[in-house]
């Protein structure tokens, strides 16, 4: 099946989710208190599913969840962990920022993905960085040189430091995973919306989805005009991540309400450029082979799983993995598992446990 056919099937499923019968007790298939379902009733071989989950737990996981049809079919926590415990999600936060960018587009705060970042960063209005667009930041093709830029515990002004990064390559000519460039999106969204980032994110994403155990990881810094806020990522519980994944699975619909345009969701989870077709807009996709965040291991990101799979991935094995064609969401949180193959193996194990 072609990429375009898979995308059409996904959007058709989105439309059915938005307009069709509930899957799990809510108007869009979401039970606010979570509905549990025995694996066998959800079409799983229970033993194979248990093996996949327990294998992941044995690899330093703190939480592993699997959902099908909006219902939890498997949920495991490490000793001392539980449903209300939160953990830094690392680069899963990038995928949250992608969704918030789509929401800002819908709200008219941004003109489009090809809008120049310089509209919000006067430092870039003259010179070659004026060509950098929002799409370049979201697709990791800005060409910015992040050499020497800190990614945590910045004592100065994060925005001023990162916006001063020079170009290493012309925008759109190279793909390079660049977390410092992504951090600029926090500040761009605040400038575009005219309100603190946290306020906009809570009103548009956290509160509507009920992400009650999610906060933003920040620290105060010192800029030329005084104290500033430096942004890094989010801290979330496993169930909050499951809600976020289910929201993405439903194409931006939550409890019968559309929160972000389907066209943006489609662009977000499709290859965003030809330089690394495994990367969408701050999400990883499985429809075409590419490379990982370090530019290594060419191939599919999730071998053994359907081509419509997509994922929010973070350092240390933090993951929200979605397979629309199987109506699956799989979440993993924990410490570095010691194997780069762990997440693909977990998703393939859950998919492989399905009997129908």
N, C-alpha and C positions, 0 to 999 in steps of 0.2 A: 504494500500500500504506500502511495506517495506521501510526502510531507503535506501537500495541499489537501489530500483526501483525509489525512488524520486531523488536520486543523478544522476542516469542514465538519467532521464527525464530532470533534470537541465542541464546536460552537452550537451544533444541533443539540448536543447533550446539555449545554448550558441553557439553551432556550427551554428545553423540557424541564430542567430543574427549576427555572424561574416560574414557569407557568403550570407545571404539572402537579400531580399528587405528592403529598409529603412522603419522605423516605423514612423519617424517624420521629414523628410526633410534632413537627413544626411545619409552618407553611412553606418552608423551603428545604425540609428534610433535616432540620437541626433541632434536637432537644436541648433546651437551655441547660438542663442539669445532666446532660449526656445519657443516652440510652445504651445499655449494654446488650449484646446479642451473643448467644453461644456460637462459636465458630462454625459448627456443622450447619446451623440454620442459615448462615451467611454464605454457604457454599464451599467451606474449607474442609480439607482433611485436617482434623484437629491435631493429630500427632505431628504432622509435618509443620503446621503453623507453630506449635509449641517448640519444636526443634529450632526453627528459624529465630524465634524470639529469645529463647534461652541461650542459643549460641551467641547472639548479639550481647545479651546481658553478661555473659562470661568474658566478653572483651571490654571490660571496664566501663560498661554503660551504667548510667544512673537511672535512666528511664527509657522504656521502649513502648510505643503505642502503635496499634494497627487499627484502622477504621475501614469499614466497608459500608457503603450506603448511608454514611453519616452516623453509624453506630460503632461503638468500641467493641472490637472482637478479641482484642488482646491488650493487656496493660500490665507491665511489670516495673517494679521499682527496686533499686538497690536498698540494702538495710540502712535505715536511718533517713531514707528519702521518702517523698510522698507527693500527693497531688498538688499541694500548695507550695512546694519548694521550687525556687527559681534558680536559673543558671545563666551565665552569659552565653549568648547565642552566636557570638563572633560574627562571621559574615552572613549568617542568616538575616542579620539586620539590613544588609544590602537589599535583600528582596523585599523587606518591609518598606524601605525607602523607594523602591521601584513603584510599589502600589500607591504610595502617597504622592509620587510624582504624577501618576495617572489621575489621581483624585484632584490634584491642583490644576491639571489640564481641564478636567470636567468643570471645575469651578471658575474657569476663565482667568486664573492667576498666571497661567503660562499659555503662550500662543500655539505651541506645538513642539514636537521633539527636535525640530531643526532650528529652534530659536537659539540665538547666540547666547552663551553664558555671559558674555560681556554686558548684556542688558542688565545683569545683576551684579557684575563685577567690573567697575570702572577701570580697574587696573589693567584689564585686558582689551580695552577699546582701541588702543593703538598698538600695532605690531602683529606678529603672526598668530598669537593666541586669540585674536579676535575671531578667528575661524572656528574655534572650538564651540560645539553645540551641546545641548542637553543630551542628544543621542550619543555623542562621543563619550560623555561621562558615563552614561548608563550602559554602554556596550564595551567599555574599557578600551576605547580607541582614541583617546584624547591626544596621545603622543607626549604627555607631560612626563618630565623626569622627576621621579620621587626620591632620588638618591639623597640620603641624609635626613629625610623627613620622619619625624617621630610619629608613631601610631598609637601611643598610649601615654597618659600622664604628662601631657604637654603643659609646661609652666607658663609659656607665653600665649600669644594669640594664634590659635590654630588656623583661623581663616587667613590672617595676614601671612603666616608662614607658608601655607599650602598654595595660596593664590600667587605667591611669588615664584613658584616652581617654573623653571624654563622648559621650553619644548625640547624633546629629544628626537622627535620625528614629527612630520607634518600630520595634523589631525586626519584620522581615517585611513592612515597608511600602514599602521601596525597595531597588533593586539597585544596588550600587556596588562596583566592583573595589577591594578593600581588602587590600593586602599586609601591612600592619602587624597587622591583625586575624588574618590567616592565621598569622603568626609566633607568635601565642599558642598555636597547636595543638601546637607542639613542647613547650612547657612543660606544657600540659594532659595530653598523652600521658605525659610523665614522671611527673606527679603521679598520674595514673590507674593506671599500671602499677606504680608504686612502684620504678622503676629508671631509671637514666640513659637518656635518649632513644636515644643511639647504641647502647647494648647491646640494647635492645628491637628497634630497627630492624634491627640486624645479625642477630639470632636469627630474626626473623620474616620478613624480606624479603630483605636483601642476601645472606646466606649460602645460603638455600634456592634463590634464583635464580642464584647464582654471579656476583653483581655485584662482581667482584673489583677493578674499576677505578672504584668509586664510593665517595666519601667525602662527609661533610657539611661545608658551608661555615659556619664559625663564627668567633667571636673572643671573647677574654676581656673581660669588662666588670667594673665595680666597683659592687657593691650595698651596701646598708646593713650586711649581714652579711659582706661580703668579696667575693672574686672569684666571678663568675658566668659562665656560658657563654651567649653570644648566638647564636641560630641564624638562618640565612637561607635556604639552599637546598642543593642537592647539586652535586657535580662528578662527571661520568660520562664514560665512553667511549661511542662510537657503538654498539658491540656490546652494551654493558650496557643502553643505552636500547632496543635492539632486543629484548633479552631481556624487559625490562619491558613493552614493547608486546605481545610475543607472549604473555606472562602475562595481560595484560588481554584480548587476543584470545581466549584459552582460558578466559575467565570465571573466573579465579582459581585455575586448576589448573596445576601444574608437575610434570613427570615423574611423572604419575599421582597426585599428592598434592594434595588441595584445601587451599589456604592461606587462603582467605577465602570467605565464604558467597556463593552466586550471587545471593541477593536483594539483598545490598549492591552487588554489581557492577551489577546491573540499575538500582538507584536511582542509582548513581554516574554512569552514562552515559546517563541519561534527563533531560529537562528537570526541574530541581529546583523551579521556581516559575514563575509566569506573568509575572513582571516582566521577565525576560530568558530566554525559553525556549531560547536557544542555550547556556545554561550548566547543567551538571549539578552534581555535587558535586566541585568543584575540577577538573573536566574540561570541555572544550568538546564540544558535540554538534551534529550536522548535521540532526537530524530536524525541527526547526522553526526559523523565522527568529528572529533576535534581534539584539543589538548586540555590538560588540567590547569589549575591556577599557577603552577610553576612552569607551564609551557611544555610539560612532559607527557609521556604515556599517550601517544596518539591513538584514537579509537573512540568507541562509544563510551559515554560516561557511566552507563548502566547496562553493561552486557548481560544478556539473559532476561531483560525486562522489555516490555513493549516500547516501540519507538515514540509513542506519545507521552512517555514519562518525562517529568520535569521536576526540578528540585531547587530548594534553597539550602545551600551548604555552607558550613562554617568550620573554622579550624578546630581541631580536637574531635572531629566526628559529629558535630552538631548538624542535624539534618531534618528537613521537612520534605518528604518525597511523595509525589502525587502521580497516580496512573489513572487518568480519566477513563480509559477503555475498560478498566477493571473496577472502577469506582472505589479506588484505594487511596488512603492517606497513611503514610508510615512516618513516625517521628522517632528520632533517637537523640538523646542527650547523654553527655558523660565526659570522661577523660579520653585522651588520645588512645585509640584502640590497638595501636601497634601494627596495624595493617591497613594500607590504603584500599584494600579490596573489601574491607568489612561492610561499608555501606552498600556497594553494589550487590554483595552477597546477601545482605539482609533483605534488600528489596526483591532480589530474584527469588529468595527463599519464600517470602510472603506470596509473591505472584505464583510461584510453583506449587504452593499449598492449595491453591484454588482448584476445585474439581469442576467448576462450571463458571 
